[in-house]
Amino acid sequence: MTEIAQPIVSDDVAQALAEGRAVVALESTIFSNLGLPAPANAEALELCKKAVLDQGAVPAVTAILDGRPHVGLTPDEEQRVLQGTRKTAERDLAVAQAQAWDVGVTTVSASVALAHAAGISVFATGGIGGVHRGSELTGDISADLDAIANHPVITVCAGAKAFLDLPRTLEYLETIGVPVLGWQHDWFPAFYTRSSGLSVPHRVDDEQVVCDVLRFRSRPDTGVLLTVPIPVEHEIPESRITAVLTAALEASDRAGITGPAITPYVLERIEKETDGQSIPANLALAQNNAAIAARVAVASART
């Protein structure tokens, strides 16, 4: 019989799951220096945890520590994650355990897989990966999409990262059978901006409908993508962010940056070019996503 390693679930998360209470999984890459520079990464962690708790759910940060996957962390373990520099996607989970990685911060794909393994059905992040520009030549498509399609988890995000090929990302999500929902919004968000100009396939206006979409899925392992626009007061105008993104992508091409290294490189360039405006935008959308995810988790627990 094939053995699949189970994550270590923290006491508070395990108790909440045993009692049928709401739990929200959170990725750890955003809380590391790969996601946000210090001290903004620590602020993001506290804001997201508080947003989940304030809605009546329990936060469960995912990570690799000492070669073991964890769902839910102690304060000491959170401090290790804040210093983490080794990104861990779903494909890396087995390697991280086999090689006993000290600290591995989990991406969307790894976090969705660990949430499913722990019995958690709602996960919150900032923005997901997707189909990269030029993918027709490079084949670069984020593992996030495959993970969402193959684990029955509701992923709550502010759309896909704005420097991706968003029309192809939506098309790919349709191809792999993932329902894409817009939270009280008709347009697919583009991370820093509320609308990419692309409509979402389905708008939803309350959390119970989101839960029902997962419940009525036709494939047992397919997840749901719930997109939540950044709060309007923290939106970066499209005219400004488009120019910054173009410059950042051109710089990454000149530097020969490829694969998983593109995201942190581009985000760092965006931070510099927006005079740090991207950091409060990141914090606001991550906190908002966590709060909406907790509302969905509470509705799911009631069901």
N, C-alpha and C positions, 0 to 999 in steps of 0.2 A: 504493500500500500504506500502511495506517495504521501510524504509528510509535508505539511505546509506550516511554517513557523507562525505562531500566533503572537501578536504584540503584547507587551506588558501594559496593562491598563491600570491607571492610577486608582487609588482607593475611592476618591470622590466620584470619579467617572464610573467606576464599576458599581458603586452603590446606586448612583442615579439610574444606570441602565437596568439594574436588578429590580428597582422600584418602578420602572416604566416612566421615569421622568425624562424631560427633554435634555438632549446633549447636542452640542455643536462642535464638530471637529474644525481645527484651524491648522493651516500649514505653518511651517516654521521658517521657510526661506525668507518671507517678508520681514520676519523678526530678527534676521541675521544681517550682517553687513553686506550680504549679497543682495538684500532687498532694499534696505534703507540704511543710511549712515548713522552711526551713533551721534547723539542719544535718541534720534528719531525712531530707531528700531525698538528701543525699550518703551518709548511712549506709545508706539503702535500696539505693542503687546498688551500694555495695561488698558488702553482704550478699547481694544477688541474684547478682552476678557470682561471688562466692566459692562460693555454693551450687551454681551450675552447674558451675564448675570442679572442685569437690570430688567431683562425681558423674562426672567424666570427659568433660564436654562443654565446648563453647566458647560463651561468651555473645556475643550480637550485638545491641547496642542500636540501635534504629531512630530516625532523626530527619531533619529537613530542615536543611541547613546551606548557606548561600550559594546558595539556590535549587536545590540538588540533594539528592535522597533518598539517605540513607546507611544501610547495614546493617553495623553494627560501627563503633565509634568509637575514636579515639586518646584518651589522657588529656586533651589540650588540648581536643578536641572535646567530651568529657564535661563539662568545666568550663563550656562554653558552654551545654550542655543544662541544667545545674543552674540557670542564670539565665534559662532560657527562659520566655516568658510568652504565646506565641502557640500556641494549641492547633490541631492539624492532624488532621482526620478524613480518611477516604479521599476524600471529595468534594473536599477542599481540596488534594490532592497536585498536581493539574495547575495549580491557581492559584498554589500556592507556588512552583512551578518557573517558571511564566510571569512572575510578578512578582518573582522572585528574592528570596524571603524570607530574611532573615538567619538566624534560628533558628525552626524550627517543631517543637514537641514533639508526637510522634505519639500518637494515641489507639489504642484497640484496633483499630478498623476500618482505620486507615492502617497500623498495624504488621502486621496479618495480611496485607494486600495486599502490603506490601514484603517480608515473609518469603516469600510465595509467589513473588514476582518473582525473589528471590535463590536460590530452590531450597531453602528451609528449611521443614520440615514440622511443627515444634513451636514453640509460642509460649507464653510465660508472662506473666501480668499479675496484678493484685490482684483486682479484680472487674469484670465486664463491665457495660456499659449494657444497658438492656432497655426494656420497655414502661413508660412513666411512668404514675403514678396520674392519673386523669382523661383518659387518652388518647382515650377515646370522644368527648371534646369537643375536645381539642387536636390529636389525631393524632400526639402526641409518642412516637415509637418510635426508639430509638437505632440509628444506622447500624452499630453493632457486630454486631447480629444478622444484617443483610444480608451483611456482610463474612464472617462465619463460615459463612454458607450458600453463599457463592460463591467461596471459596478453599479448596483441599484442605489445610487446616492444622489440627492439633490445638491447640486453645486451652485452656490450663490456668489455672483461676481458682478463687477462693473463692466461686463462685456469682455472682449479680448483686448490685449495690449494694442495701442493705437498704431504702432509701427508695423503691424502685420497686414496681410492681405485679407481684409475683412469680408469682402464678397465671397472669396473662395473659402474662407473659414466657415461662413454660414452654409455654403453649398456642401462642404464636407460634412458638417454636422447633420444635414439632411440625409446625405448618402449613408451615414452610419446609424441613422435612425434615432438620433437624440432630439427629443422635444425641446425647442428653444422658446422660452417664455419671457415676456417683458413685464416687469413689476410696475403696475400702474403707469405704463409708458408704452408708446406705440413704436418706438425706434430702438434699434440695437445700439447700445452705448459704445463709445470708443474710449473707455477708461477716463481720460481727463475731460472729455466732452460728453455731454448728455446724449448726443445723437451722432451716429456715423453717417446719417442720411439713408441708412438701410432699414427697412421696416422689420420688426420681429414677426415671426410666423403667427404667434399667439400672444395676446395681451391677457394678463390676469390681474384681478383687483383685490383678491383676498387670499390669505395663506392656506385656507382649507382647499381651495381649488388646486394650489400647487401640490399639496399632499395627495390629492386625488389623482392628479396626472401621473405621479409615480405609482400609485396603487393600481391604476388601470393599465399599466404598461403591457404591451403584447409580448415582449421578450423578458424573460425573468431577470436578466442581468443588465438591462439598459437603464442608465441614469437620466436625470433631467437637468437642464441648464436654466437657471433663473437669473436673468440679467437685470441689474438695478442701476439706474443712472446715478452718477455722482450728484450730491446735493448741489442745487443750483448756485448757491453762494460760493462754492469752491470750484466751480467749473473754470477751466482755462479756455479762453476763446479759441475757437477752431482756427481762425486766421493766424493766431500766434503759434499754436502748437503745431500746425501743419508745416510751417517754415522750419521750426526747430527739429521736427522729426526728419524732414528731408535732409537737413544738414547732418544730423546724427547718423542716419543710414549711409550717407555718402562717406562720412568719416570712417564708419566701420568697414565699408568696402575697401577704402584706401589702406586701412590698417590690416586687412586680411582677416578680420574677425568673422568666425563662422560658428554654426551650431549653437549649443547652449550658452556660449560666451557672448552672443549678440545681446541678449536681454540686459544683463547687468551693465554692459558697455553703453548701450543706448540710453538706459535710464540715468546713468551717471552724466552723460552728455546733456540730457534734457534738464537735469537739475542745474547744471552750470549755466545753460543758455536761458533758463527762465529765472535766473537769480534766486534760486531756491524755492520758487513758487510751487514747483511740483511736489515738494515734500508735504506741505499742509494739505494739498489736494490728495496725495496718497493716503495720509492719515484719515482724512474725512471720508473718503470712499471705503476704506477698509473698515472703519468703525460703523458706517452706515450698513455695509453688507453684513457685518456680524450681527447687528441688531435685527435686520430683516430675517436673517437665517434663524435667529433664536425664536422669532415669532412663528416661523414655519415649523421649527422643531417642537414648539409648545403645542401647536395645532396637531402635529403628527402624533405626539404623545397622547393627546386627548382621544384621537381616533383609535 
